[in-house]
């Protein structure tokens, strides 16, 4: 696949952090506008390089340190609106047709915004960005996931906030932050509340910590999807003859079609895996787990969804057919209503891939 084919192919994404995808120039602008003095440099290129060096230190805790500056400039309503609008535009320009972008509103309350004001600004930004993307000929649907920080104690309040905005564009609830020492069951009250409201849950689990975190997320907290979930491979044994034995949890995850929100390059940067070529996504897709491909943090990891697919194509020669399967996996696993998911699969994703395939076959027939 050429980079242009990958970019033009309709893509869907379930795991992208709003505070992990700012344009470097926007961070510099907003720091000046709102008097944030913490930036290490006011040159956008230098800042981007500084953040990327800081993220690639093979530790989730060190990776998370780089968010101080993005969150630092997201403390005012207009700043959040701008960041969210640009997020929708950037994803659309990359050929993403459906995205769920998450943010923890408690991170933007330093200057007095309430949780609800942060979520409202986030949704208003998506609305503006979707409108601009549609006008530019790249329609996209962007929905919000509301995240609580696992090391903090506000998850019930955040879960209630998420449910309050469910009819305005919020489609689910998540917890994020350092995984070791902060197991999902610490936030059981929040998850119980969300489930009783018939609302949706995804949980960062099995990223930097192992199988017990995944088990708690699924069997105690009611997660419908797993953020990363990469450590599920610890419950899978590959025999010398190539045969595979699944443990009870690994079998459950595959049998129940639990979606895995995999973010290959981010896992390399946090040290969860050594390289994209070594990433368990290859084994898991071959075993036909419900694998999806995501960026996690486009700024910190210097990726786009297209570059992630290009990296997978280079490492595993996935081709257009597998890319369509991964995209439909994501659409089937989205928290948007069923009819909206079907519409995007049948009217956008399938025709888009069919068009790219027929173009490719014409090129072959013409002997170009
Ligand atoms: Zn994440």
Boltz pocket constraint, residues with backbone or C-beta under 6 A from the ligand:
constraints:
  - pocket:
      binder: B
      contacts: [[A, 15], [A, 17], [A, 176], [A, 204], [A, 227], [A, 296]]
      max_distance: 6.0
